[in-house]
Amino acid sequence: MTESTPRERADVGTYEDICAAAVRTTGLSAEYFEHSGRTDHEEGLRLLVEDLASPEAGLTPVGNYFHRSQVKSALVGRLMTQARLAEFPQHQDVRIERPIFVTGLVRTGTTALHRLLAADPAHQGLETWLTEFPQPRPPRETWEQDPVFNALQGAYRQHHVANPEFMGIHYMDATSVEECWRVLRQSGKSISFESLANVPRYSAWLAKQDWRDAYELHRRTLQLIGLNDTDKRWVLKNPSHLVALDALMEVYPDALVVVTHRDPVVSVASGCSLSAEATAGMSTTFVGETIGATQLEMLSRSWRSFRETGKRYDQAQFFDVDYRGFVEDPVGTVESIYAHFDIPWSDAARAEVARIDAESRSGSARPKHDYSLADYGLTEDQVRSEFE
């Protein structure tokens, strides 16, 4: 089997089997699955594995391998995070002040805006490789000598070649600042699982959960990764912040929340296309109309939750960004966010934001995406009625 050949499995395996594989991979004790003496992650991940093995998920051999690897990655990340937290107890003294959280429906410009905000030399974000293998962020000039970094970077390069369509939708590599879901999923809670498979029982369970434990571990992970950069403001991003706003604000009471807005018809269609492209060939059921129905339900539920919950907090901590205005003037949009939250807008910040914006419009990072709502059995009226 060559590196580019899709890997396959006859089944996903059991939760216990995946836990054992994570322990073997890391060489760490299974005791590190506990966080502050708790194993809150187990209920959700166990239910997820059961759902993935069900007929509703309809996984193919390629899908079995992929989804098993996603659960295993969550468990590997949890083991490594707990081990590193124990190794660096001084992380507990790291202060996180007025972090910026970018959120919104999928495909509303959150990725581009997040990367521009993180470009400021006074800011820091979650680089992809550090969300996979949390540790105090090493100096940038040493990353190419790190075998873990090189392995992940090589995997992304290979993915670019094998999946050019997906990379045109959402470009990323090991150095990119990425979403928080790889950290949150360590607690068994992530809407990313719902975006990649038909898992109705897990979805119903997740919709009723209190996410505080996930955000408590999220905060400790930021303290760990930022141990060498304590003077920098954190800039985070994830659509799941919509459904977990109460937990986010409890753990980060001084959070600054930037919310992106776009026509929901376009957002839902684009989100469905992203799910379809990311999971092509992995399921016989998570296709077409099933993708449309599950993603519309999840996205509309997320938005309603945010709209209702957000009313309870100081509106000065929130800032709305219109997608069209952001596309027309990205740098000006970032400057307006700084002004609203009274964040210093330095010459260095302006220069880096402008540079990253220029880079994002060319080369492999240039967005390219074609999609149709009808491909997923949805109509404009149906989508709009869910977002009234």
C-alpha positions in Angstrom: 0.0 0.0 0.0 1.5 3.4 -1.0 1.2 6.6 1.0 -1.5 7.9 -1.3 -3.6 4.8 -1.2 -6.7 5.3 1.1 -6.4 3.2 4.2 -9.2 0.8 5.1 -10.7 -1.1 8.0 -13.5 -3.7 8.2 -15.0 -1.8 11.1 -14.4 1.1 13.5 -13.7 -1.1 16.4 -14.8 -0.7 20.0 -14.2 2.3 22.3 -12.0 0.2 24.5 -10.0 -0.9 21.4 -9.4 2.7 20.3 -8.4 3.7 23.8 -5.8 0.9 23.9 -4.5 2.0 20.5 -4.1 5.6 21.8 -2.2 4.3 24.8 0.1 2.2 22.5 0.7 5.2 20.2 1.7 7.6 22.9 3.4 5.2 25.3 1.6 7.0 28.1 -0.4 5.6 31.0 -4.2 5.3 30.6 -4.4 7.3 33.8 -3.8 10.4 31.7 -7.3 10.0 30.2 -8.5 11.6 33.5 -8.7 15.4 33.7 -8.7 16.7 37.3 -9.8 13.2 38.4 -12.7 13.2 35.9 -13.5 11.2 32.7 -16.2 13.4 31.3 -15.0 12.6 27.8 -15.9 9.0 27.9 -19.7 9.2 27.6 -19.6 11.2 24.4 -16.8 9.4 22.7 -18.3 6.0 23.6 -21.7 7.0 22.2 -20.0 8.4 19.1 -18.1 5.1 18.4 -21.4 3.2 18.8 -23.1 5.6 16.3 -20.2 5.2 13.8 -20.6 1.4 13.9 -24.4 1.6 13.2 -26.2 1.2 9.9 -27.2 4.9 10.0 -23.6 5.9 9.7 -23.1 3.6 6.7 -19.4 3.8 6.8 -17.3 2.3 4.0 -13.9 0.6 4.8 -12.2 4.0 4.1 -14.8 5.7 6.4 -14.1 3.2 9.1 -10.4 4.0 9.0 -10.9 7.7 8.9 -13.5 8.0 11.7 -11.6 5.6 13.9 -8.5 7.8 13.4 -10.6 10.9 14.4 -11.6 9.3 17.7 -8.1 8.0 18.3 -6.7 11.5 17.6 -9.0 12.9 20.3 -7.8 10.3 22.8 -4.2 10.8 21.8 -4.5 14.5 22.2 -6.1 14.1 25.7 -3.3 11.7 26.8 -0.6 14.1 25.6 -2.3 17.2 27.0 -2.7 15.7 30.5 0.9 14.5 30.4 2.2 17.9 29.4 0.0 19.7 31.9 1.6 17.6 34.6 5.1 18.2 33.2 4.6 22.0 33.2 2.6 22.8 36.4 3.6 26.4 36.0 1.0 26.7 33.2 -1.6 27.3 36.0 0.0 30.8 36.6 -0.5 31.9 33.0 -3.1 34.6 32.7 -5.5 34.8 29.7 -7.0 38.3 29.4 -9.6 39.5 27.0 -9.2 36.7 24.4 -10.9 37.1 21.0 -13.3 34.4 19.9 -14.4 34.5 16.3 -17.5 32.5 15.6 -20.4 32.3 13.2 -22.1 29.9 10.9 -19.8 27.8 8.7 -18.5 29.5 5.5 -19.1 33.0 6.7 -15.5 34.3 6.6 -14.5 33.1 10.1 -11.3 31.4 8.8 -10.1 34.4 6.9 -10.9 36.8 9.7 -9.4 34.6 12.3 -6.1 34.4 10.4 -6.0 38.2 9.9 -6.6 38.9 13.6 -3.9 36.3 14.5 -1.4 38.0 12.2 -0.8 40.8 14.7 2.6 40.2 16.3 0.9 41.0 19.6 -1.5 38.1 19.2 -1.3 34.3 19.1 -3.5 31.6 17.8 -3.7 27.8 17.9 -1.4 26.4 15.2 -2.6 23.2 13.7 0.2 21.0 14.8 0.0 22.2 18.4 -3.7 21.4 18.5 -2.8 17.9 17.6 0.2 17.6 20.0 -0.2 20.3 22.7 3.0 21.6 24.3 4.6 25.0 25.2 5.0 26.6 21.7 8.7 26.2 20.7 10.5 29.1 18.9 9.3 29.3 15.3 12.8 28.8 13.9 13.0 25.4 15.5 9.8 23.9 14.1 11.4 22.3 11.0 13.7 20.3 13.3 10.8 18.8 15.2 9.9 15.3 13.8 6.2 15.7 14.8 5.9 19.0 13.0 7.6 17.6 9.9 5.4 14.5 9.9 2.2 16.6 10.0 3.5 19.1 7.5 4.3 16.2 5.1 0.8 14.8 5.6 -0.8 18.1 4.7 1.4 18.5 1.6 0.3 15.0 0.5 -3.3 15.9 1.2 -3.0 19.0 -1.0 -2.0 16.9 -3.9 -4.6 14.1 -3.3 -7.5 16.5 -2.5 -7.1 19.8 -4.4 -10.8 20.4 -4.3 -10.9 20.3 -0.5 -7.9 22.5 -0.1 -9.5 25.1 -2.4 -12.4 25.2 0.0 -10.4 25.3 3.2 -6.6 25.6 2.9 -4.5 24.6 5.9 -1.1 23.2 6.8 0.7 22.5 10.1 1.6 26.2 10.6 -1.9 27.6 10.0 -3.8 28.9 13.0 -6.9 26.7 13.1 -10.1 26.0 14.9 -10.5 25.0 18.5 -12.4 21.7 17.8 -9.3 19.5 18.1 -8.9 20.8 21.7 -12.6 20.7 22.5 -13.1 17.1 21.1 -10.7 15.9 23.9 -13.7 16.2 26.1 -15.9 14.3 23.8 -17.8 17.4 22.6 -17.4 18.7 19.1 -19.8 19.6 16.3 -17.1 18.5 13.9 -18.2 14.9 14.4 -21.7 15.9 13.3 -20.2 17.6 10.3 -18.5 14.5 9.0 -21.0 11.6 9.6 -24.6 10.7 10.2 -24.5 10.2 14.0 -28.1 10.9 15.2 -27.7 9.6 18.8 -24.5 11.5 19.4 -26.1 14.6 17.9 -29.1 14.4 20.2 -26.8 13.8 23.2 -24.5 16.7 22.3 -27.4 19.1 21.9 -28.3 18.6 25.7 -24.7 18.9 27.1 -23.1 21.5 29.3 -19.8 22.3 27.7 -18.1 23.8 30.8 -15.7 20.9 31.2 -14.6 21.2 27.6 -13.9 24.9 28.0 -12.1 24.4 31.3 -9.7 22.0 29.5 -9.6 24.4 26.6 -8.3 27.1 28.9 -5.7 25.0 30.5 -4.5 23.9 27.0 -4.1 27.6 26.0 -2.2 28.2 29.2 0.1 25.3 28.3 0.7 26.2 24.7 1.1 29.9 25.5 3.6 29.3 28.3 6.4 30.9 26.3 4.2 33.8 25.0 2.4 35.1 28.1 2.4 38.7 26.8 0.3 37.8 23.7 -3.5 38.0 23.4 -5.2 34.8 22.2 -7.3 34.8 19.1 -9.6 31.7 18.8 -12.1 30.5 16.3 -14.8 27.8 16.0 -18.4 27.5 14.9 -19.2 25.4 18.1 -18.8 28.6 20.2 -22.3 29.3 19.0 -23.8 26.4 20.9 -21.6 26.7 23.9 -21.7 30.4 24.7 -22.7 30.0 28.3 -19.7 27.7 29.0 -17.4 30.0 27.0 -18.4 33.1 29.0 -18.2 31.3 32.3 -14.7 30.1 31.7 -13.6 33.4 29.9 -15.8 36.1 31.4 -13.9 38.9 29.7 -14.0 37.3 26.3 -14.4 39.5 23.2 -16.7 37.7 20.7 -16.6 38.5 17.0 -19.6 37.2 15.1 -19.6 36.9 11.3 -22.9 37.1 9.2 -23.7 35.9 5.7 -26.9 35.0 3.9 -27.8 31.6 5.5 -28.8 30.1 2.1 -25.2 30.6 0.9 -23.7 29.5 4.2 -25.7 26.3 4.5 -25.0 25.3 0.9 -21.3 26.0 1.2 -21.2 24.1 4.6 -22.9 21.1 3.0 -20.4 21.1 0.2 -17.5 21.2 2.6 -18.9 18.2 4.5 -19.5 16.3 1.2 -16.0 17.0 0.0 -14.3 16.2 3.3 -16.1 12.8 3.5 -16.2 11.7 -0.2 -16.2 7.9 -0.4 -16.5 7.4 3.4 -20.2 6.6 3.8 -23.2 5.2 1.8 -25.6 7.3 3.9 -23.9 10.6 4.7 -24.5 11.9 1.2 -26.8 14.2 -0.7 -30.1 14.8 1.2 -28.8 13.3 4.4 -26.0 15.9 4.5 -28.5 18.6 3.8 -31.0 17.6 6.5 -28.4 17.0 9.2 -26.3 20.1 8.5 -29.4 22.4 8.3 -30.7 21.0 11.6 -27.3 21.4 13.3 -26.5 24.9 11.9 -30.0 26.3 12.6 -30.0 24.9 16.1 -26.5 26.4 16.8 -27.7 29.8 15.6 -30.9 29.9 17.6 -28.9 28.9 20.7 -26.5 31.7 20.2 -29.1 34.3 19.5 -31.0 33.4 22.7 -28.0 33.0 25.0 -26.2 36.1 23.7 -28.9 38.3 25.1 -27.8 37.6 28.7 -24.3 39.2 28.3 -22.8 42.6 28.0 -23.3 43.6 24.3 -20.1 45.6 24.4 -18.2 42.3 24.4 -19.7 41.4 21.0 -19.0 42.7 17.5 -20.8 41.8 14.3 -19.1 41.5 11.0 -21.0 41.5 7.7 -19.4 39.0 5.2 -19.8 41.4 2.2 -18.2 44.3 4.0 -15.4 42.1 5.1 -14.7 40.8 1.6 -14.7 44.4 0.3 -12.3 45.7 3.0 -10.7 43.0 5.1 -8.0 45.3 6.6 -10.6 48.0 7.4 -12.8 45.4 9.0 -10.0 44.2 11.3 -9.3 47.9 12.2 -12.9 48.4 13.2 -12.8 45.4 15.5 -9.7 46.8 17.2 -11.5 50.2 17.6 -14.7 48.6 19.1 -12.7 46.6 21.7 -10.2 49.4 22.3 -7.2 47.2 21.2 -4.1 49.1 20.1 -3.8 49.2 16.2 -0.1 49.4 15.7 1.8 49.9 12.5 3.2 46.4 12.9 -0.3 45.0 13.2 -1.5 46.9 10.1 1.5 45.7 8.1 1.1 42.0 9.0 -2.7 42.0 8.5 -2.2 43.6 5.1 0.5 41.0 4.2 -1.6 38.0 5.2 -4.6 39.4 3.4 -2.5 39.7 0.2 -1.1 36.2 0.6 -4.6 34.7 1.0 -5.7 36.0 -2.4 -3.1 34.1 -4.4 -1.4 30.8 -4.7 -2.6 27.6 -3.0 -4.3 29.6 -0.2 -6.6 31.3 -2.7 -10.2 30.2 -2.0 -12.1 28.3 -4.8 -15.4 26.7 -4.1 -18.4 25.7 -6.2 -21.7 24.4 -4.7 -25.5 24.2 -5.1 -28.1 24.0 -2.4 -30.2 21.6 -4.6 -27.4 19.0 -4.4 -28.4 18.4 -0.8 -32.2 18.3 -1.2 -32.7 21.8 0.2 -34.6 24.8 -1.1 -34.0 28.5 -0.3 -37.4 28.8 1.4 -36.6 25.8 3.6 -33.3 27.3 4.7 -34.7 30.8 5.3 -37.6 29.4 7.4 -35.1 27.8 9.8 -33.2 31.1 10.3 -36.2 33.5 10.7 
